[in-house]
């Protein structure tokens, strides 16, 4: 089943989707939102912060310059 912009399940056909959107808009139906964050995303966000905290300011500056160079000189 296709997912909407915020992860909600929506019908695949155009008419079914239109009816569902109309019911949500009029309050006949509640939107089903799946807000659960995956374990990998949770660990990844913690890992990045820990890595940045361990790094020296000089090393962070080197990485930032390399990233900026790659972004602007592609």
PDB file of N, CA, C, O and CB in Angstrom:
ATOM      1  N   UNK A   1       0.845  -1.170   0.000  1.00  0.00           N
ATOM      2  CA  UNK A   1       0.000   0.000   0.000  1.00  0.00           C
ATOM      3  C   UNK A   1       0.889   1.230   0.000  1.00  0.00           C
ATOM      4  O   UNK A   1       1.852   1.273   0.765  1.00  0.00           O
ATOM      5  CB  UNK A   1      -0.960  -0.001   1.211  1.00  0.00           C
ATOM      6  N   UNK A   2       0.609   2.233  -0.824  1.00  0.00           N
ATOM      7  CA  UNK A   2       1.434   3.442  -0.870  1.00  0.00           C
ATOM      8  C   UNK A   2       1.377   4.212   0.445  1.00  0.00           C
ATOM      9  O   UNK A   2       0.420   4.098   1.211  1.00  0.00           O
ATOM     10  CB  UNK A   2       0.986   4.344  -2.018  1.00  0.00           C
ATOM     11  N   UNK A   3       2.398   4.978   0.682  1.00  0.00           N
ATOM     12  CA  UNK A   3       2.445   5.780   1.897  1.00  0.00           C
ATOM     13  C   UNK A   3       2.381   7.246   1.534  1.00  0.00           C
ATOM     14  O   UNK A   3       2.909   7.664   0.504  1.00  0.00           O
ATOM     15  CB  UNK A   3       3.713   5.478   2.712  1.00  0.00           C
ATOM     16  N   UNK A   4       1.736   8.022   2.380  1.00  0.00           N
ATOM     17  CA  UNK A   4       1.620   9.459   2.185  1.00  0.00           C
ATOM     18  C   UNK A   4       2.898  10.152   2.596  1.00  0.00           C
ATOM     19  O   UNK A   4       3.883   9.485   2.913  1.00  0.00           O
ATOM     20  CB  UNK A   4       0.441  10.018   2.968  1.00  0.00           C
ATOM     21  N   UNK A   5       2.909  11.467   2.599  1.00  0.00           N
ATOM     22  CA  UNK A   5       4.129  12.217   2.897  1.00  0.00           C
ATOM     23  C   UNK A   5       4.656  12.017   4.313  1.00  0.00           C
ATOM     24  O   UNK A   5       5.850  12.210   4.544  1.00  0.00           O
ATOM     25  CB  UNK A   5       3.883  13.666   2.673  1.00  0.00           C
ATOM     26  N   UNK A   6       3.825  11.643   5.250  1.00  0.00           N
ATOM     27  CA  UNK A   6       4.285  11.430   6.622  1.00  0.00           C
ATOM     28  C   UNK A   6       4.240   9.971   7.018  1.00  0.00           C
ATOM     29  O   UNK A   6       4.218   9.664   8.210  1.00  0.00           O
ATOM     30  CB  UNK A   6       3.453  12.240   7.583  1.00  0.00           C
ATOM     31  N   UNK A   7       4.226   9.055   6.052  1.00  0.00           N
ATOM     32  CA  UNK A   7       4.281   7.636   6.347  1.00  0.00           C
ATOM     33  C   UNK A   7       2.934   6.973   6.555  1.00  0.00           C
ATOM     34  O   UNK A   7       2.883   5.787   6.884  1.00  0.00           O
ATOM     35  CB  UNK A   7       5.098   7.427   7.536  1.00  0.00           C
ATOM     36  N   UNK A   8       1.834   7.705   6.372  1.00  0.00           N
ATOM     37  CA  UNK A   8       0.525   7.106   6.571  1.00  0.00           C
ATOM     38  C   UNK A   8       0.149   6.237   5.382  1.00  0.00           C
ATOM     39  O   UNK A   8       0.576   6.489   4.256  1.00  0.00           O
ATOM     40  CB  UNK A   8      -0.530   8.187   6.794  1.00  0.00           C
ATOM     41  N   UNK A   9      -0.653   5.212   5.641  1.00  0.00           N
ATOM     42  CA  UNK A   9      -1.053   4.307   4.573  1.00  0.00           C
ATOM     43  C   UNK A   9      -2.229   4.916   3.812  1.00  0.00           C
ATOM     44  O   UNK A   9      -3.166   5.438   4.415  1.00  0.00           O
ATOM     45  CB  UNK A   9      -1.425   2.908   5.140  1.00  0.00           C
ATOM     46  N   UNK A  10      -2.169   4.844   2.501  1.00  0.00           N
ATOM     47  CA  UNK A  10      -3.228   5.369   1.655  1.00  0.00           C
ATOM     48  C   UNK A  10      -3.583   4.336   0.592  1.00  0.00           C
ATOM     49  O   UNK A  10      -2.727   3.539   0.208  1.00  0.00           O
ATOM     50  CB  UNK A  10      -2.803   6.707   1.004  1.00  0.00           C
ATOM     51  N   UNK A  11      -4.825   4.330   0.106  1.00  0.00           N
ATOM     52  CA  UNK A  11      -5.208   3.412  -0.985  1.00  0.00           C
ATOM     53  C   UNK A  11      -4.433   3.717  -2.261  1.00  0.00           C
ATOM     54  O   UNK A  11      -4.040   4.859  -2.503  1.00  0.00           O
ATOM     55  CB  UNK A  11      -6.721   3.504  -1.261  1.00  0.00           C
ATOM     56  N   UNK A  12      -4.215   2.685  -3.078  1.00  0.00           N
ATOM     57  CA  UNK A  12      -3.427   2.843  -4.297  1.00  0.00           C
ATOM     58  C   UNK A  12      -4.221   3.504  -5.421  1.00  0.00           C
ATOM     59  O   UNK A  12      -3.644   4.236  -6.225  1.00  0.00           O
ATOM     60  CB  UNK A  12      -2.915   1.496  -4.759  1.00  0.00           C
ATOM     61  N   UNK A  13      -5.541   3.261  -5.496  1.00  0.00           N
ATOM     62  CA  UNK A  13      -6.319   3.824  -6.604  1.00  0.00           C
ATOM     63  C   UNK A  13      -6.721   5.264  -6.291  1.00  0.00           C
ATOM     64  O   UNK A  13      -6.841   5.645  -5.127  1.00  0.00           O
ATOM     65  CB  UNK A  13      -7.577   2.965  -6.882  1.00  0.00           C
ATOM     66  N   UNK A  14      -6.927   6.054  -7.338  1.00  0.00           N
ATOM     67  CA  UNK A  14      -7.187   7.485  -7.213  1.00  0.00           C
ATOM     68  C   UNK A  14      -8.501   7.762  -6.489  1.00  0.00           C
ATOM     69  O   UNK A  14      -8.552   8.639  -5.626  1.00  0.00           O
ATOM     70  CB  UNK A  14      -7.209   8.135  -8.588  1.00  0.00           C
ATOM     71  N   UNK A  15      -9.553   7.036  -6.821  1.00  0.00           N
ATOM     72  CA  UNK A  15     -10.859   7.280  -6.214  1.00  0.00           C
ATOM     73  C   UNK A  15     -10.824   6.899  -4.727  1.00  0.00           C
ATOM     74  O   UNK A  15     -11.324   7.638  -3.879  1.00  0.00           O
ATOM     75  CB  UNK A  15     -11.966   6.481  -6.958  1.00  0.00           C
ATOM     76  N   UNK A  16     -10.236   5.751  -4.424  1.00  0.00           N
ATOM     77  CA  UNK A  16     -10.132   5.331  -3.025  1.00  0.00           C
ATOM     78  C   UNK A  16      -9.322   6.314  -2.204  1.00  0.00           C
ATOM     79  O   UNK A  16      -9.673   6.605  -1.061  1.00  0.00           O
ATOM     80  CB  UNK A  16      -9.508   3.950  -2.931  1.00  0.00           C
ATOM     81  N   UNK A  17      -8.239   6.833  -2.776  1.00  0.00           N
ATOM     82  CA  UNK A  17      -7.411   7.805  -2.082  1.00  0.00           C
ATOM     83  C   UNK A  17      -8.186   9.098  -1.856  1.00  0.00           C
ATOM     84  O   UNK A  17      -8.089   9.705  -0.790  1.00  0.00           O
ATOM     85  CB  UNK A  17      -6.127   8.080  -2.872  1.00  0.00           C
ATOM     86  N   UNK A  18      -8.954   9.521  -2.857  1.00  0.00           N
ATOM     87  CA  UNK A  18      -9.745  10.746  -2.740  1.00  0.00           C
ATOM     88  C   UNK A  18     -10.776  10.619  -1.628  1.00  0.00           C
ATOM     89  O   UNK A  18     -10.965  11.543  -0.837  1.00  0.00           O
ATOM     90  CB  UNK A  18     -10.440  11.069  -4.070  1.00  0.00           C
ATOM     91  N   UNK A  19     -11.437   9.473  -1.573  1.00  0.00           N
ATOM     92  CA  UNK A  19     -12.442   9.243  -0.531  1.00  0.00           C
ATOM     93  C   UNK A  19     -11.781   9.261   0.843  1.00  0.00           C
ATOM     94  O   UNK A  19     -12.320   9.848   1.782  1.00  0.00           O
ATOM     95  CB  UNK A  19     -13.175   7.897  -0.761  1.00  0.00           C
ATOM     96  N   UNK A  20     -10.615   8.622   0.970  1.00  0.00           N
ATOM     97  CA  UNK A  20      -9.904   8.590   2.250  1.00  0.00           C
ATOM     98  C   UNK A  20      -9.506   9.998   2.686  1.00  0.00           C
ATOM     99  O   UNK A  20      -9.687  10.354   3.850  1.00  0.00           O
ATOM    100  CB  UNK A  20      -8.657   7.694   2.151  1.00  0.00           C
ATOM    101  N   UNK A  21      -8.973  10.798   1.776  1.00  0.00           N
ATOM    102  CA  UNK A  21      -8.562  12.167   2.091  1.00  0.00           C
ATOM    103  C   UNK A  21      -9.774  12.991   2.514  1.00  0.00           C
ATOM    104  O   UNK A  21      -9.691  13.781   3.454  1.00  0.00           O
ATOM    105  CB  UNK A  21      -7.860  12.821   0.878  1.00  0.00           C
ATOM    106  N   UNK A  22     -10.908  12.809   1.817  1.00  0.00           N
ATOM    107  CA  UNK A  22     -12.127  13.539   2.156  1.00  0.00           C
ATOM    108  C   UNK A  22     -12.605  13.149   3.560  1.00  0.00           C
ATOM    109  O   UNK A  22     -13.022  14.011   4.332  1.00  0.00           O
ATOM    110  CB  UNK A  22     -13.235  13.263   1.110  1.00  0.00           C
ATOM    111  N   UNK A  23     -12.546  11.867   3.889  1.00  0.00           N
ATOM    112  CA  UNK A  23     -12.977  11.421   5.219  1.00  0.00           C
ATOM    113  C   UNK A  23     -12.071  11.968   6.319  1.00  0.00           C
ATOM    114  O   UNK A  23     -12.539  12.322   7.401  1.00  0.00           O
ATOM    115  CB  UNK A  23     -13.004   9.894   5.282  1.00  0.00           C
ATOM    116  N   UNK A  24     -10.785  12.034   6.037  1.00  0.00           N
ATOM    117  CA  UNK A  24      -9.850  12.600   7.017  1.00  0.00           C
ATOM    118  C   UNK A  24     -10.130  14.088   7.190  1.00  0.00           C
ATOM    119  O   UNK A  24     -10.123  14.596   8.312  1.00  0.00           O
ATOM    120  CB  UNK A  24      -8.375  12.372   6.577  1.00  0.00           C
ATOM    121  N   UNK A  25     -10.377  14.792   6.082  1.00  0.00           N
ATOM    122  CA  UNK A  25     -10.626  16.233   6.129  1.00  0.00           C
ATOM    123  C   UNK A  25     -11.912  16.568   6.875  1.00  0.00           C
ATOM    124  O   UNK A  25     -11.981  17.585   7.565  1.00  0.00           O
ATOM    125  CB  UNK A  25     -10.689  16.798   4.720  1.00  0.00           C
ATOM    126  N   UNK A  26     -12.932  15.719   6.741  1.00  0.00           N
ATOM    127  CA  UNK A  26     -14.202  15.993   7.409  1.00  0.00           C
ATOM    128  C   UNK A  26     -14.249  15.440   8.827  1.00  0.00           C
ATOM    129  O   UNK A  26     -15.211  15.691   9.553  1.00  0.00           O
ATOM    130  CB  UNK A  26     -15.340  15.417   6.606  1.00  0.00           C
ATOM    131  N   UNK A  27     -13.229  14.693   9.232  1.00  0.00           N
ATOM    132  CA  UNK A  27     -13.166  14.173  10.584  1.00  0.00           C
ATOM    133  C   UNK A  27     -13.846  12.824  10.767  1.00  0.00           C
ATOM    134  O   UNK A  27     -13.958  12.347  11.897  1.00  0.00           O
ATOM    135  CB  UNK A  27     -13.770  15.150  11.507  1.00  0.00           C
ATOM    136  N   UNK A  28     -14.297  12.201   9.697  1.00  0.00           N
ATOM    137  CA  UNK A  28     -14.927  10.881   9.800  1.00  0.00           C
ATOM    138  C   UNK A  28     -13.912   9.800  10.141  1.00  0.00           C
ATOM    139  O   UNK A  28     -14.256   8.792  10.757  1.00  0.00           O
ATOM    140  CB  UNK A  28     -15.636  10.530   8.497  1.00  0.00           C
ATOM    141  N   UNK A  29     -12.656  10.010   9.738  1.00  0.00           N
ATOM    142  CA  UNK A  29     -11.590   9.031   9.938  1.00  0.00           C
ATOM    143  C   UNK A  29     -10.385   9.720  10.523  1.00  0.00           C
ATOM    144  O   UNK A  29     -10.139  10.896  10.257  1.00  0.00           O
ATOM    145  CB  UNK A  29     -11.221   8.327   8.620  1.00  0.00           C
ATOM    146  N   UNK A  30      -9.630   8.987  11.323  1.00  0.00           N
ATOM    147  CA  UNK A  30      -8.376   9.509  11.864  1.00  0.00           C
ATOM    148  C   UNK A  30      -7.227   9.087  10.957  1.00  0.00           C
ATOM    149  O   UNK A  30      -7.260   8.012  10.359  1.00  0.00           O
ATOM    150  CB  UNK A  30      -8.142   9.008  13.317  1.00  0.00           C
ATOM    151  N   UNK A  31      -6.223   9.933  10.860  1.00  0.00           N
ATOM    152  CA  UNK A  31      -5.027   9.587  10.084  1.00  0.00           C
ATOM    153  C   UNK A  31      -4.172   8.619  10.881  1.00  0.00           C
ATOM    154  O   UNK A  31      -3.985   8.797  12.085  1.00  0.00           O
ATOM    155  CB  UNK A  31      -4.213  10.856   9.714  1.00  0.00           C
ATOM    156  N   UNK A  32      -3.652   7.598  10.219  1.00  0.00           N
ATOM    157  CA  UNK A  32      -2.769   6.635  10.873  1.00  0.00           C
ATOM    158  C   UNK A  32      -1.333   7.043  10.597  1.00  0.00           C
ATOM    159  O   UNK A  32      -0.865   6.958   9.462  1.00  0.00           O
ATOM    160  CB  UNK A  32      -3.042   5.178  10.378  1.00  0.00           C
ATOM    161  N   UNK A  33      -0.642   7.482  11.623  1.00  0.00           N
ATOM    162  CA  UNK A  33       0.740   7.905  11.454  1.00  0.00           C
ATOM    163  C   UNK A  33       1.665   6.927  12.147  1.00  0.00           C
ATOM    164  O   UNK A  33       1.438   6.554  13.298  1.00  0.00           O
ATOM    165  CB  UNK A  33       0.950   9.323  11.999  1.00  0.00           C
ATOM    166  N   UNK A  34       2.708   6.513  11.448  1.00  0.00           N
ATOM    167  CA  UNK A  34       3.701   5.612  12.011  1.00  0.00           C
ATOM    168  C   UNK A  34       4.929   6.444  12.365  1.00  0.00           C
ATOM    169  O   UNK A  34       5.784   6.689  11.514  1.00  0.00           O
ATOM    170  CB  UNK A  34       4.061   4.452  11.014  1.00  0.00           C
ATOM    171  N   UNK A  35       5.014   6.868  13.596  1.00  0.00           N
ATOM    172  CA  UNK A  35       6.084   7.765  14.025  1.00  0.00           C
ATOM    173  C   UNK A  35       7.254   7.034  14.673  1.00  0.00           C
ATOM    174  O   UNK A  35       8.172   7.673  15.186  1.00  0.00           O
ATOM    175  CB  UNK A  35       5.537   8.781  14.986  1.00  0.00           C
ATOM    176  N   UNK A  36       7.234   5.721  14.656  1.00  0.00           N
ATOM    177  CA  UNK A  36       8.301   4.965  15.305  1.00  0.00           C
ATOM    178  C   UNK A  36       9.629   5.191  14.585  1.00  0.00           C
ATOM    179  O   UNK A  36       9.718   5.076  13.363  1.00  0.00           O
ATOM    180  CB  UNK A  36       7.959   3.464  15.338  1.00  0.00           C
ATOM    181  N   UNK A  37      10.637   5.509  15.354  1.00  0.00           N
ATOM    182  CA  UNK A  37      11.968   5.725  14.804  1.00  0.00           C
ATOM    183  C   UNK A  37      12.712   4.399  14.834  1.00  0.00           C
ATOM    184  O   UNK A  37      12.685   3.689  15.839  1.00  0.00           O
ATOM    185  CB  UNK A  37      12.743   6.826  15.597  1.00  0.00           C
ATOM    186  N   UNK A  38      13.363   4.071  13.755  1.00  0.00           N
ATOM    187  CA  UNK A  38      14.057   2.788  13.703  1.00  0.00           C
ATOM    188  C   UNK A  38      15.249   2.787  14.661  1.00  0.00           C
ATOM    189  O   UNK A  38      15.808   3.836  14.982  1.00  0.00           O
ATOM    190  CB  UNK A  38      14.523   2.483  12.265  1.00  0.00           C
ATOM    191  N   UNK A  39      15.617   1.613  15.099  1.00  0.00           N
ATOM    192  CA  UNK A  39      16.737   1.468  16.029  1.00  0.00           C
ATOM    193  C   UNK A  39      18.034   1.933  15.377  1.00  0.00           C
ATOM    194  O   UNK A  39      18.884   2.533  16.036  1.00  0.00           O
ATOM    195  CB  UNK A  39      16.870   0.006  16.497  1.00  0.00           C
ATOM    196  N   UNK A  40      18.187   1.658  14.089  1.00  0.00           N
ATOM    197  CA  UNK A  40      19.410   2.064  13.386  1.00  0.00           C
ATOM    198  C   UNK A  40      19.523   3.587  13.333  1.00  0.00           C
ATOM    199  O   UNK A  40      20.609   4.136  13.517  1.00  0.00           O
ATOM    200  CB  UNK A  40      19.433   1.480  11.956  1.00  0.00           C
ATOM    201  N   UNK A  41      18.408   4.267  13.085  1.00  0.00           N
ATOM    202  CA  UNK A  41      18.432   5.729  13.038  1.00  0.00           C
ATOM    203  C   UNK A  41      18.765   6.301  14.414  1.00  0.00           C
ATOM    204  O   UNK A  41      19.506   7.278  14.525  1.00  0.00           O
ATOM    205  CB  UNK A  41      17.077   6.278  12.544  1.00  0.00           C
ATOM    206  N   UNK A  42      18.219   5.691  15.450  1.00  0.00           N
ATOM    207  CA  UNK A  42      18.489   6.137  16.816  1.00  0.00           C
ATOM    208  C   UNK A  42      19.968   5.993  17.153  1.00  0.00           C
ATOM    209  O   UNK A  42      20.579   6.925  17.676  1.00  0.00           O
ATOM    210  CB  UNK A  42      17.641   5.343  17.816  1.00  0.00           C
ATOM    211  N   UNK A  43      20.548   4.831  16.858  1.00  0.00           N
ATOM    212  CA  UNK A  43      21.959   4.608  17.148  1.00  0.00           C
ATOM    213  C   UNK A  43      22.845   5.494  16.291  1.00  0.00           C
ATOM    214  O   UNK A  43      23.871   5.984  16.761  1.00  0.00           O
ATOM    215  CB  UNK A  43      22.319   3.147  16.932  1.00  0.00           C
ATOM    216  N   UNK A  44      22.459   5.705  15.038  1.00  0.00           N
ATOM    217  CA  UNK A  44      23.251   6.542  14.139  1.00  0.00           C
ATOM    218  C   UNK A  44      23.345   7.976  14.614  1.00  0.00           C
ATOM    219  O   UNK A  44      24.404   8.597  14.520  1.00  0.00           O
ATOM    220  CB  UNK A  44      22.669   6.510  12.756  1.00  0.00           C
ATOM    221  N   UNK A  45      22.241   8.507  15.123  1.00  0.00           N
ATOM    222  CA  UNK A  45      22.260   9.894  15.579  1.00  0.00           C
ATOM    223  C   UNK A  45      23.120  10.038  16.835  1.00  0.00           C
ATOM    224  O   UNK A  45      23.801  11.050  17.006  1.00  0.00           O
ATOM    225  CB  UNK A  45      20.829  10.388  15.853  1.00  0.00           C
ATOM    226  N   UNK A  46      23.093   9.046  17.703  1.00  0.00           N
ATOM    227  CA  UNK A  46      23.943   9.100  18.895  1.00  0.00           C
ATOM    228  C   UNK A  46      25.406   8.941  18.531  1.00  0.00           C
ATOM    229  O   UNK A  46      26.269   9.580  19.132  1.00  0.00           O
ATOM    230  CB  UNK A  46      23.536   8.020  19.894  1.00  0.00           C
ATOM    231  N   UNK A  47      25.694   8.089  17.543  1.00  0.00           N
ATOM    232  CA  UNK A  47      27.071   7.837  17.146  1.00  0.00           C
ATOM    233  C   UNK A  47      27.746   9.061  16.556  1.00  0.00           C
ATOM    234  O   UNK A  47      28.921   9.318  16.822  1.00  0.00           O
ATOM    235  CB  UNK A  47      27.119   6.714  16.158  1.00  0.00           C
ATOM    236  N   UNK A  48      27.009   9.814  15.759  1.00  0.00           N
ATOM    237  CA  UNK A  48      27.569  11.024  15.160  1.00  0.00           C
ATOM    238  C   UNK A  48      27.933  12.065  16.199  1.00  0.00           C
ATOM    239  O   UNK A  48      28.974  12.715  16.094  1.00  0.00           O
ATOM    240  CB  UNK A  48      26.595  11.614  14.174  1.00  0.00           C
ATOM    241  N   UNK A  49      27.086  12.229  17.201  1.00  0.00           N
ATOM    242  CA  UNK A  49      27.354  13.201  18.259  1.00  0.00           C
ATOM    243  C   UNK A  49      28.567  12.776  19.081  1.00  0.00           C
ATOM    244  O   UNK A  49      29.392  13.608  19.459  1.00  0.00           O
ATOM    245  CB  UNK A  49      26.122  13.363  19.168  1.00  0.00           C
ATOM    246  N   UNK A  50      28.669  11.467  19.357  1.00  0.00           N
ATOM    247  CA  UNK A  50      29.802  10.963  20.137  1.00  0.00           C
ATOM    248  C   UNK A  50      31.101  11.135  19.354  1.00  0.00           C
ATOM    249  O   UNK A  50      32.133  11.493  19.921  1.00  0.00           O
ATOM    250  CB  UNK A  50      29.591   9.475  20.508  1.00  0.00           C
ATOM    251  N   UNK A  51      31.043  10.879  18.050  1.00  0.00           N
ATOM    252  CA  UNK A  51      32.242  11.019  17.219  1.00  0.00           C
ATOM    253  C   UNK A  51      32.702  12.473  17.205  1.00  0.00           C
ATOM    254  O   UNK A  51      33.895  12.747  17.336  1.00  0.00           O
ATOM    255  CB  UNK A  51      31.971  10.524  15.777  1.00  0.00           C
ATOM    256  N   UNK A  52      31.766  13.404  17.047  1.00  0.00           N
ATOM    257  CA  UNK A  52      32.118  14.816  17.018  1.00  0.00           C
ATOM    258  C   UNK A  52      32.690  15.275  18.358  1.00  0.00           C
ATOM    259  O   UNK A  52      33.590  16.114  18.389  1.00  0.00           O
ATOM    260  CB  UNK A  52      30.899  15.654  16.654  1.00  0.00           C
ATOM    261  N   UNK A  53      32.181  14.738  19.455  1.00  0.00           N
ATOM    262  CA  UNK A  53      32.675  15.132  20.770  1.00  0.00           C
ATOM    263  C   UNK A  53      34.110  14.652  20.997  1.00  0.00           C
ATOM    264  O   UNK A  53      34.886  15.331  21.670  1.00  0.00           O
ATOM    265  CB  UNK A  53      31.760  14.581  21.863  1.00  0.00           C
ATOM    266  N   UNK A  54      34.472  13.492  20.446  1.00  0.00           N
ATOM    267  CA  UNK A  54      35.823  12.947  20.618  1.00  0.00           C
ATOM    268  C   UNK A  54      36.853  13.640  19.728  1.00  0.00           C
ATOM    269  O   UNK A  54      38.043  13.648  20.043  1.00  0.00           O
ATOM    270  CB  UNK A  54      35.819  11.460  20.323  1.00  0.00           C
ATOM    271  N   UNK A  55      36.395  14.222  18.617  1.00  0.00           N
ATOM    272  CA  UNK A  55      37.318  14.801  17.657  1.00  0.00           C
ATOM    273  C   UNK A  55      37.837  16.167  18.104  1.00  0.00           C
ATOM    274  O   UNK A  55      37.142  16.909  18.799  1.00  0.00           O
ATOM    275  CB  UNK A  55      36.648  14.922  16.311  1.00  0.00           C
ATOM    276  N   UNK A  56      39.040  16.483  17.704  1.00  0.00           N
ATOM    277  CA  UNK A  56      39.588  17.796  18.033  1.00  0.00           C
ATOM    278  C   UNK A  56      38.976  18.836  17.094  1.00  0.00           C
ATOM    279  O   UNK A  56      38.446  18.503  16.033  1.00  0.00           O
ATOM    280  CB  UNK A  56      41.150  17.798  17.927  1.00  0.00           C
ATOM    281  N   UNK A  57      39.060  20.082  17.503  1.00  0.00           N
ATOM    282  CA  UNK A  57      38.519  21.169  16.683  1.00  0.00           C
ATOM    283  C   UNK A  57      39.251  21.244  15.343  1.00  0.00           C
ATOM    284  O   UNK A  57      38.643  21.543  14.315  1.00  0.00           O
ATOM    285  CB  UNK A  57      38.627  22.519  17.429  1.00  0.00           C
ATOM    286  N   UNK A  58      40.554  20.973  15.358  1.00  0.00           N
ATOM    287  CA  UNK A  58      41.334  21.023  14.127  1.00  0.00           C
ATOM    288  C   UNK A  58      40.854  19.962  13.125  1.00  0.00           C
ATOM    289  O   UNK A  58      40.725  20.238  11.932  1.00  0.00           O
ATOM    290  CB  UNK A  58      42.826  20.825  14.437  1.00  0.00           C
ATOM    291  N   UNK A  59      40.593  18.752  13.624  1.00  0.00           N
ATOM    292  CA  UNK A  59      40.129  17.661  12.754  1.00  0.00           C
ATOM    293  C   UNK A  59      38.732  17.952  12.198  1.00  0.00           C
ATOM    294  O   UNK A  59      38.463  17.688  11.026  1.00  0.00           O
ATOM    295  CB  UNK A  59      40.120  16.326  13.528  1.00  0.00           C
ATOM    296  N   UNK A  60      37.837  18.499  13.043  1.00  0.00           N
ATOM    297  CA  UNK A  60      36.491  18.858  12.565  1.00  0.00           C
ATOM    298  C   UNK A  60      36.578  19.914  11.467  1.00  0.00           C
ATOM    299  O   UNK A  60      35.831  19.869  10.490  1.00  0.00           O
ATOM    300  CB  UNK A  60      35.616  19.376  13.734  1.00  0.00           C
ATOM    301  N   UNK A  61      37.498  20.865  11.637  1.00  0.00           N
ATOM    302  CA  UNK A  61      37.690  21.921  10.642  1.00  0.00           C
ATOM    303  C   UNK A  61      38.186  21.341   9.326  1.00  0.00           C
ATOM    304  O   UNK A  61      37.745  21.763   8.257  1.00  0.00           O
ATOM    305  CB  UNK A  61      38.677  22.974  11.158  1.00  0.00           C
ATOM    306  N   UNK A  62      39.113  20.364   9.392  1.00  0.00           N
ATOM    307  CA  UNK A  62      39.618  19.703   8.177  1.00  0.00           C
ATOM    308  C   UNK A  62      38.490  18.991   7.432  1.00  0.00           C
ATOM    309  O   UNK A  62      38.377  19.097   6.211  1.00  0.00           O
ATOM    310  CB  UNK A  62      40.731  18.693   8.532  1.00  0.00           C
ATOM    311  N   UNK A  63      37.660  18.268   8.179  1.00  0.00           N
ATOM    312  CA  UNK A  63      36.543  17.536   7.573  1.00  0.00           C
ATOM    313  C   UNK A  63      35.553  18.514   6.945  1.00  0.00           C
ATOM    314  O   UNK A  63      35.044  18.264   5.852  1.00  0.00           O
ATOM    315  CB  UNK A  63      35.831  16.651   8.627  1.00  0.00           C
ATOM    316  N   UNK A  64      35.277  19.629   7.630  1.00  0.00           N
ATOM    317  CA  UNK A  64      34.340  20.625   7.101  1.00  0.00           C
ATOM    318  C   UNK A  64      34.880  21.255   5.820  1.00  0.00           C
ATOM    319  O   UNK A  64      34.128  21.478   4.872  1.00  0.00           O
ATOM    320  CB  UNK A  64      34.066  21.716   8.150  1.00  0.00           C
ATOM    321  N   UNK A  65      36.173  21.539   5.791  1.00  0.00           N
ATOM    322  CA  UNK A  65      36.761  22.126   4.569  1.00  0.00           C
ATOM    323  C   UNK A  65      36.692  21.155   3.405  1.00  0.00           C
ATOM    324  O   UNK A  65      36.393  21.548   2.278  1.00  0.00           O
ATOM    325  CB  UNK A  65      38.221  22.536   4.813  1.00  0.00           C
ATOM    326  N   UNK A  66      36.970  19.878   3.680  1.00  0.00           N
ATOM    327  CA  UNK A  66      36.905  18.865   2.626  1.00  0.00           C
ATOM    328  C   UNK A  66      35.472  18.740   2.094  1.00  0.00           C
ATOM    329  O   UNK A  66      35.264  18.617   0.887  1.00  0.00           O
ATOM    330  CB  UNK A  66      37.406  17.497   3.157  1.00  0.00           C
ATOM    331  N   UNK A  67      34.494  18.772   2.991  1.00  0.00           N
ATOM    332  CA  UNK A  67      33.089  18.668   2.582  1.00  0.00           C
ATOM    333  C   UNK A  67      32.672  19.880   1.752  1.00  0.00           C
ATOM    334  O   UNK A  67      31.985  19.739   0.740  1.00  0.00           O
ATOM    335  CB  UNK A  67      32.177  18.533   3.817  1.00  0.00           C
ATOM    336  N   UNK A  68      33.090  21.070   2.184  1.00  0.00           N
ATOM    337  CA  UNK A  68      32.750  22.283   1.438  1.00  0.00           C
ATOM    338  C   UNK A  68      33.400  22.269   0.062  1.00  0.00           C
ATOM    339  O   UNK A  68      32.789  22.674  -0.926  1.00  0.00           O
ATOM    340  CB  UNK A  68      33.184  23.534   2.214  1.00  0.00           C
ATOM    341  N   UNK A  69      34.632  21.804   0.005  1.00  0.00           N
ATOM    342  CA  UNK A  69      35.330  21.717  -1.278  1.00  0.00           C
ATOM    343  C   UNK A  69      34.612  20.756  -2.221  1.00  0.00           C
ATOM    344  O   UNK A  69      34.427  21.050  -3.402  1.00  0.00           O
ATOM    345  CB  UNK A  69      36.785  21.267  -1.070  1.00  0.00           C
ATOM    346  N   UNK A  70      34.217  19.619  -1.692  1.00  0.00           N
ATOM    347  CA  UNK A  70      33.496  18.634  -2.517  1.00  0.00           C
ATOM    348  C   UNK A  70      32.155  19.186  -2.983  1.00  0.00           C
ATOM    349  O   UNK A  70      31.733  18.929  -4.111  1.00  0.00           O
ATOM    350  CB  UNK A  70      33.278  17.326  -1.732  1.00  0.00           C
ATOM    351  N   UNK A  71      31.487  19.941  -2.122  1.00  0.00           N
ATOM    352  CA  UNK A  71      30.176  20.481  -2.457  1.00  0.00           C
ATOM    353  C   UNK A  71      30.267  21.549  -3.544  1.00  0.00           C
ATOM    354  O   UNK A  71      29.433  21.584  -4.448  1.00  0.00           O
ATOM    355  CB  UNK A  71      29.516  21.060  -1.214  1.00  0.00           C
ATOM    356  N   UNK A  72      31.265  22.410  -3.464  1.00  0.00           N
ATOM    357  CA  UNK A  72      31.344  23.532  -4.395  1.00  0.00           C
ATOM    358  C   UNK A  72      32.161  23.252  -5.645  1.00  0.00           C
ATOM    359  O   UNK A  72      32.028  23.975  -6.632  1.00  0.00           O
ATOM    360  CB  UNK A  72      31.917  24.706  -3.702  1.00  0.00           C
ATOM    361  N   UNK A  73      33.001  22.227  -5.635  1.00  0.00           N
ATOM    362  CA  UNK A  73      33.850  21.930  -6.792  1.00  0.00           C
ATOM    363  C   UNK A  73      33.441  20.697  -7.548  1.00  0.00           C
ATOM    364  O   UNK A  73      34.261  20.137  -8.275  1.00  0.00           O
ATOM    365  CB  UNK A  73      35.254  21.777  -6.359  1.00  0.00           C
ATOM    366  N   UNK A  74      32.241  20.255  -7.417  1.00  0.00           N
ATOM    367  CA  UNK A  74      31.812  19.041  -8.114  1.00  0.00           C
ATOM    368  C   UNK A  74      31.637  19.400  -9.555  1.00  0.00           C
ATOM    369  O   UNK A  74      31.276  18.545 -10.364  1.00  0.00           O
ATOM    370  CB  UNK A  74      30.498  18.447  -7.517  1.00  0.00           C
TER     371      UNK A  74
END
